[in-house]
Structures are given as structure tokens and as C-alpha cells.
Amino acid sequence: MQTEATAWAELAKKERARHAKQWGRQAPPVSEQKPKKTDRKRVGSYNPERLALVKEMVEEGFRTVDIANELKISESSVRYWKKYYNLG
């Protein structure tokens, strides 16, 4: 017995296959598909001087919002640095 969700998923799969056949497209076999990029490195602007400033300001007790305003960066960037480098 199929659940409603699996029935819909199967119907959608058949519809995609019908559409691909109608338009002359087929998905490549699994062996020919490109591997997913799961091991990409983060690309960012690592700045050791900024890290030193953030460390210093955290040690002095500044809030995240104050650090962000002072260094003219986003609060999320400050939160990321604090989490990544185990600051405060």
C-alpha cells in the first residue's frame, strides 16, 4: 500500500520522464553524471588584522552589534568569526 506522498512522488517522476521524452531529452546514466561538489573550501576574505581586532574587542566585552558597527562589517560576520575561532 502506497501513501499519498509516495504516490504523488511517483506520479511526478513519470510526468518528468514523459516530458523529457517528448522534448527529446534524457538524463545521463548515473555513471556519466557529474559528481556533486561537496568538498569545496570556503572562499572568503581572511584578514588576520581584522581577526586580531575582533578578538581584542570581544575580550574587552564589546557586544556583537558594537563590533560590527566599529569595524563596518555585518553582525553575521562577527558572529561567524566568534563561533569559528571560539571567541567569547
DSSP file (Angstrom, degrees, kcal/mol; ACC not computed):
  #  RESIDUE AA STRUCTURE BP1 BP2  ACC     N-H-->O    O-->H-N    N-H-->O    O-->H-N    TCO  KAPPA ALPHA  PHI   PSI    X-CA   Y-CA   Z-CA
    1    1 A M              0   0    0      0, 0.0     2,-0.3     0, 0.0     0, 0.0   0.000 360.0 360.0 360.0 130.1    0.0    0.0    0.0
    2    2 A Q        -     0   0    0      1,-0.0     2,-0.1     2,-0.0     0, 0.0  -0.665 360.0-127.9 -93.9 147.7    1.4    3.4   -1.0
    3    3 A T     >  -     0   0    0     -2,-0.3     4,-2.0     1,-0.1     5,-0.2  -0.459  29.8-107.6 -83.0 167.9    1.0    6.5    1.0
    4    4 A E  H  > S+     0   0    0      1,-0.2     4,-2.2     2,-0.2     5,-0.2   0.880 118.4  53.7 -64.0 -37.5   -0.4    9.6   -0.7
    5    5 A A  H  > S+     0   0    0      1,-0.2     4,-2.3     2,-0.2    -1,-0.2   0.915 110.2  45.5 -65.6 -43.5    3.1   11.3   -0.6
    6    6 A T  H  > S+     0   0    0      2,-0.2     4,-2.4     1,-0.2    -1,-0.2   0.857 110.8  54.4 -70.4 -32.0    4.8    8.4   -2.4
    7    7 A A  H  X S+     0   0    0     -4,-2.0     4,-2.3     2,-0.2    -1,-0.2   0.919 110.6  45.9 -63.9 -43.0    2.0    8.2   -4.9
    8    8 A W  H  X S+     0   0    0     -4,-2.2     4,-2.5     2,-0.2    -2,-0.2   0.896 111.8  51.7 -66.1 -39.8    2.5   11.8   -5.8
    9    9 A A  H  X S+     0   0    0     -4,-2.3     4,-2.1     2,-0.2    -2,-0.2   0.907 111.2  47.3 -63.4 -41.4    6.2   11.4   -6.0
   10   10 A E  H  X S+     0   0    0     -4,-2.4     4,-2.2     2,-0.2    -1,-0.2   0.903 111.6  50.5 -66.5 -41.1    5.9    8.5   -8.4
   11   11 A L  H  X S+     0   0    0     -4,-2.3     4,-2.3     1,-0.2    -2,-0.2   0.907 110.7  49.5 -62.1 -42.5    3.4   10.4  -10.5
   12   12 A A  H  X S+     0   0    0     -4,-2.5     4,-2.5     2,-0.2    -2,-0.2   0.896 109.2  52.2 -63.9 -40.4    5.8   13.4  -10.7
   13   13 A K  H  X S+     0   0    0     -4,-2.1     4,-2.1     1,-0.2    -2,-0.2   0.918 110.8  47.3 -62.4 -43.7    8.6   11.1  -11.7
   14   14 A K  H  X S+     0   0    0     -4,-2.2     4,-2.5     1,-0.2    -2,-0.2   0.900 111.3  51.4 -64.1 -40.6    6.5    9.6  -14.5
   15   15 A E  H  X S+     0   0    0     -4,-2.3     4,-2.4     2,-0.2    -2,-0.2   0.898 109.5  49.5 -64.9 -41.0    5.5   13.1  -15.6
   16   16 A R  H  X S+     0   0    0     -4,-2.5     4,-2.6     2,-0.2    -1,-0.2   0.908 111.8  49.0 -63.4 -41.4    9.1   14.3  -15.7
   17   17 A A  H  X S+     0   0    0     -4,-2.1     4,-2.4     2,-0.2    -2,-0.2   0.911 111.4  49.3 -64.8 -42.1   10.1   11.3  -17.8
   18   18 A R  H  X S+     0   0    0     -4,-2.5     4,-2.4     2,-0.2    -2,-0.2   0.914 112.5  48.0 -62.4 -43.1    7.2   11.8  -20.2
   19   19 A H  H  X S+     0   0    0     -4,-2.4     4,-2.0     2,-0.2    -2,-0.2   0.914 111.6  49.4 -64.6 -43.7    8.1   15.5  -20.6
   20   20 A A  H  <>S+     0   0    0     -4,-2.6     5,-3.4     1,-0.2     4,-0.3   0.906 112.7  47.9 -63.1 -41.2   11.8   14.6  -21.2
   21   21 A K  H ><5S+     0   0    0     -4,-2.4     3,-1.0     3,-0.2    -2,-0.2   0.904 109.8  53.1 -65.7 -40.9   10.9   12.0  -23.8
   22   22 A Q  H 3<5S+     0   0    0     -4,-2.4    -1,-0.2     1,-0.3    -2,-0.2   0.881 115.0  40.4 -61.6 -39.1    8.5   14.4  -25.5
   23   23 A W  T 3<5S-     0   0    0     -4,-2.0    -1,-0.3     2,-0.2    -2,-0.2   0.321 116.8-110.1 -96.2   7.8   11.2   17.1  -25.8
   24   24 A G  T < 5S+     0   0    0     -3,-1.0     2,-0.4    -4,-0.3    -3,-0.2   0.755  74.7 129.2  75.4  25.1   14.0   14.6  -26.7
   25   25 A R      < +     0   0    0     -5,-3.4     2,-0.4    -6,-0.2    -1,-0.3  -0.901  30.9 179.3-114.5 142.5   15.9   15.0  -23.5
   26   26 A Q        -     0   0    0     -2,-0.4    -9,-0.0    -3,-0.1    -5,-0.0  -0.997  32.3-113.3-137.7 144.8   17.1   12.2  -21.3
   27   27 A A        -     0   0    0     -2,-0.4     3,-0.1     1,-0.1     6,-0.0  -0.533  41.9-108.5 -71.3 140.1   19.0   12.3  -18.1
   28   28 A P        -     0   0    0      0, 0.0     5,-0.1     0, 0.0    -1,-0.1  -0.320  44.1 -88.8 -65.5 153.8   22.5   10.8  -18.5
   29   29 A P    >>  -     0   0    0      0, 0.0     3,-1.7     0, 0.0     4,-0.8  -0.221  40.3-107.0 -59.1 156.5   23.1    7.5  -16.8
   30   30 A V  G >4 S+     0   0    0      1,-0.3     3,-0.8     2,-0.2     0, 0.0   0.841 119.7  59.7 -56.3 -35.3   24.3    7.7  -13.2
   31   31 A S  G 34 S+     0   0    0      1,-0.2    -1,-0.3     3,-0.0     0, 0.0   0.756 108.9  44.1 -67.0 -23.0   27.8    6.6  -14.2
   32   32 A E  G <4 S+     0   0    0     -3,-1.7    -1,-0.2     2,-0.1    -2,-0.2   0.490  88.3 110.1 -99.6  -4.6   28.1    9.7  -16.5
   33   33 A Q  S << S-     0   0    0     -4,-0.8     3,-0.1    -3,-0.8    -6,-0.0  -0.407  76.9-105.3 -73.2 148.4   26.6   12.2  -14.2
   34   34 A K        -     0   0    0      1,-0.1    -1,-0.1    -2,-0.1     2,-0.1  -0.452  37.5-109.7 -70.5 141.6   29.0   14.8  -12.7
   35   35 A P        -     0   0    0      0, 0.0     2,-0.1     0, 0.0    -1,-0.1  -0.437  36.8-106.3 -69.7 147.5   29.9   14.3   -9.1
   36   36 A K        -     0   0    0     -2,-0.1     2,-1.4     1,-0.1     3,-0.2  -0.465  26.3-119.4 -73.9 145.8   28.5   16.8   -6.7
   37   37 A K        +     0   0    0      1,-0.2     3,-0.2    -2,-0.1    -1,-0.1  -0.682  57.7 142.0 -87.8  90.4   30.8   19.4   -5.3
   38   38 A T        +     0   0    0     -2,-1.4    -1,-0.2     1,-0.1    -2,-0.0   0.594  62.2  59.9-103.9 -14.3   30.6   18.7   -1.6
   39   39 A D  S    S+     0   0    0     -3,-0.2     2,-0.1     2,-0.0    -1,-0.1  -0.006  71.0 140.8-106.1  30.2   34.3   19.2   -0.7
   40   40 A R        -     0   0    0     -3,-0.2     2,-0.2     1,-0.1     3,-0.0  -0.460  48.5-128.2 -71.8 143.1   34.5   22.9   -1.7
   41   41 A K        -     0   0    0     -2,-0.1     2,-0.2     1,-0.1    -1,-0.1  -0.605  29.1-100.4 -85.8 152.0   36.5   25.1    0.5
   42   42 A R        -     0   0    0     -2,-0.2     2,-0.6     1,-0.0    -1,-0.1  -0.513  31.8-150.7 -70.0 137.1   35.0   28.3    1.8
   43   43 A V        +     0   0    0     -2,-0.2     2,-0.3     2,-0.0    -1,-0.0  -0.952  37.9 132.3-111.7 118.3   36.2   31.3   -0.2
   44   44 A G        -     0   0    0     -2,-0.6     2,-0.9     2,-0.0     0, 0.0  -0.816  64.3 -84.7-149.0-172.4   36.3   34.4    1.9
   45   45 A S        -     0   0    0     -2,-0.3     2,-0.4     2,-0.1    -2,-0.0  -0.722  42.3-166.1-107.0  82.5   38.3   37.4    2.8
   46   46 A Y        -     0   0    0     -2,-0.9    -2,-0.0     4,-0.0     0, 0.0  -0.545   9.3-179.9 -69.0 125.0   40.5   36.1    5.6
   47   47 A N     >  -     0   0    0     -2,-0.4     4,-2.2     1,-0.1     3,-0.3  -0.904  18.3-166.9-132.6 102.5   42.0   39.1    7.3
   48   48 A P  H  > S+     0   0    0      0, 0.0     4,-2.1     0, 0.0     5,-0.1   0.815  90.9  55.8 -62.1 -29.7   44.3   38.4   10.2
   49   49 A E  H  > S+     0   0    0      2,-0.2     4,-2.0     1,-0.2     5,-0.1   0.915 108.6  46.9 -67.9 -40.9   44.3   42.1   11.3
   50   50 A R  H  > S+     0   0    0     -3,-0.3     4,-2.8     2,-0.2     5,-0.2   0.896 110.1  53.9 -66.3 -39.3   40.5   42.1   11.5
   51   51 A L  H  X S+     0   0    0     -4,-2.2     4,-2.8     1,-0.2    -2,-0.2   0.917 108.0  50.0 -59.9 -43.0   40.6   38.8   13.4
   52   52 A A  H  X S+     0   0    0     -4,-2.1     4,-2.5     2,-0.2    -1,-0.2   0.906 111.5  48.7 -62.6 -41.0   43.0   40.4   15.9
   53   53 A L  H  X S+     0   0    0     -4,-2.0     4,-2.6     2,-0.2    -2,-0.2   0.920 112.0  48.2 -64.5 -43.8   40.7   43.4   16.3
   54   54 A V  H  X S+     0   0    0     -4,-2.8     4,-2.5     2,-0.2     5,-0.2   0.932 112.1  49.6 -63.3 -44.8   37.6   41.2   16.8
   55   55 A K  H  X S+     0   0    0     -4,-2.8     4,-2.5     1,-0.2    -2,-0.2   0.937 112.6  47.5 -57.0 -48.0   39.5   39.1   19.4
   56   56 A E  H  X S+     0   0    0     -4,-2.5     4,-1.6     1,-0.2    -1,-0.2   0.911 112.9  47.6 -61.4 -44.3   40.6   42.3   21.2
   57   57 A M  H  <>S+     0   0    0     -4,-2.6     5,-2.5     2,-0.2     4,-0.4   0.863 111.3  50.8 -68.9 -35.2   37.1   43.8   21.2
   58   58 A V  H ><5S+     0   0    0     -4,-2.5     3,-1.3     1,-0.2    -1,-0.2   0.926 109.4  51.0 -65.5 -44.1   35.5   40.5   22.4
   59   59 A E  H 3<5S+     0   0    0     -4,-2.5    -1,-0.2     1,-0.3    -2,-0.2   0.830 107.3  54.2 -62.4 -31.6   38.0   40.3   25.3
   60   60 A E  T 3<5S-     0   0    0     -4,-1.6    -1,-0.3    -5,-0.2    -2,-0.2   0.557 122.1-108.1 -80.4  -7.5   37.2   43.9   26.2
   61   61 A G  T < 5 +     0   0    0     -3,-1.3    -3,-0.2    -4,-0.4    -2,-0.1   0.648  59.7 160.2  95.2  15.5   33.5   43.0   26.4
   62   62 A F      < -     0   0    0     -5,-2.5    -1,-0.2     1,-0.1     2,-0.1  -0.406  39.8-117.6 -68.1 147.0   32.1   44.7   23.3
   63   63 A R     >  -     0   0    0      1,-0.1     4,-2.3    -2,-0.1     5,-0.2  -0.423  24.7-109.7 -78.5 161.3   28.7   43.4   22.0
   64   64 A T  H  > S+     0   0    0      1,-0.2     4,-2.5     2,-0.2     5,-0.2   0.907 118.9  51.1 -58.0 -44.9   28.4   41.9   18.6
   65   65 A V  H  > S+     0   0    0      1,-0.2     4,-2.2     2,-0.2    -1,-0.2   0.875 110.0  49.8 -63.5 -37.5   26.5   44.9   17.2
   66   66 A D  H  > S+     0   0    0      2,-0.2     4,-2.3     1,-0.2    -1,-0.2   0.890 110.7  49.4 -68.5 -39.1   29.1   47.3   18.6
   67   67 A I  H  X S+     0   0    0     -4,-2.3     4,-2.5     2,-0.2    -2,-0.2   0.931 111.6  49.6 -63.8 -44.8   32.0   45.3   17.0
   68   68 A A  H  X>S+     0   0    0     -4,-2.5     5,-1.9     1,-0.2     4,-0.9   0.919 112.8  46.1 -61.4 -45.1   30.1   45.2   13.7
   69   69 A N  H  <5S+     0   0    0     -4,-2.2     3,-0.3     3,-0.2    -1,-0.2   0.906 113.6  49.2 -65.0 -41.2   29.5   49.0   13.7
   70   70 A E  H  <5S+     0   0    0     -4,-2.3    -2,-0.2     1,-0.2    -1,-0.2   0.902 119.3  36.4 -65.6 -42.3   33.0   49.8   14.7
   71   71 A L  H  <5S-     0   0    0     -4,-2.5    -1,-0.2    -5,-0.2    -2,-0.2   0.460 106.8-124.4 -92.0  -1.1   34.6   47.6   12.0
   72   72 A K  T  <5S+     0   0    0     -4,-0.9     2,-0.3    -3,-0.3    -3,-0.2   0.918  70.1 120.7  56.7  47.6   31.9   48.4    9.4
   73   73 A I      < -     0   0    0     -5,-1.9    -1,-0.2    -6,-0.2    -2,-0.1  -0.842  69.1 -84.3-129.4 169.4   31.1   44.7    8.8
   74   74 A S     >  -     0   0    0     -2,-0.3     4,-1.6     1,-0.1     3,-0.1  -0.361  28.9-123.9 -76.1 155.5   27.9   42.8    9.2
   75   75 A E  H  > S+     0   0    0      1,-0.2     4,-2.7     2,-0.2     5,-0.2   0.866 112.9  58.3 -63.7 -35.7   26.8   41.4   12.5
   76   76 A S  H  > S+     0   0    0      1,-0.2     4,-2.4     2,-0.2    -1,-0.2   0.859 103.1  53.2 -64.7 -33.4   26.6   37.9   11.0
   77   77 A S  H  > S+     0   0    0      2,-0.2     4,-2.5     1,-0.2    -1,-0.2   0.918 109.9  47.5 -64.8 -42.6   30.3   38.2   10.0
   78   78 A V  H  X S+     0   0    0     -4,-1.6     4,-2.7     2,-0.2    -2,-0.2   0.928 111.9  49.7 -64.7 -44.1   31.2   39.0   13.6
   79   79 A R  H  X S+     0   0    0     -4,-2.7     4,-2.4     1,-0.2    -2,-0.2   0.907 110.8  51.0 -60.7 -40.8   29.0   36.1   14.9
   80   80 A Y  H  X S+     0   0    0     -4,-2.4     4,-3.3     2,-0.2     5,-0.3   0.945 111.5  46.2 -61.0 -48.7   30.7   33.8   12.4
   81   81 A W  H  X S+     0   0    0     -4,-2.5     4,-2.3     1,-0.2     6,-0.2   0.905 112.4  51.1 -61.9 -41.5   34.2   34.8   13.5
   82   82 A K  H  <>S+     0   0    0     -4,-2.7     5,-2.6    -5,-0.2    -1,-0.2   0.912 116.5  40.3 -62.8 -41.3   33.3   34.5   17.1
   83   83 A K  H ><5S+     0   0    0     -4,-2.4     3,-1.0     3,-0.2    -2,-0.2   0.935 116.3  48.8 -72.4 -46.8   31.9   31.0   16.6
   84   84 A Y  H 3<5S+     0   0    0     -4,-3.3    -2,-0.2     1,-0.3    -3,-0.2   0.863 121.4  34.3 -64.4 -37.9   34.7   29.8   14.2
   85   85 A Y  T 3<5S-     0   0    0     -4,-2.3    -1,-0.3    -5,-0.3    -2,-0.2   0.222 108.7-118.8-103.9  13.2   37.5   31.0   16.4
   86   86 A N  T < 5 +     0   0    0     -3,-1.0     2,-0.4     1,-0.2    -3,-0.2   0.916  52.0 168.1  50.4  52.5   35.8   30.2   19.7
   87   87 A L      <       0   0    0     -5,-2.6    -1,-0.2    -6,-0.2    -2,-0.1  -0.812 360.0 360.0 -97.4 135.3   35.8   33.8   20.9
   88   88 A G              0   0    0     -2,-0.4    -1,-0.2   -33,-0.1    -5,-0.1   0.452 360.0 360.0  53.6 360.0   33.8   34.9   23.9
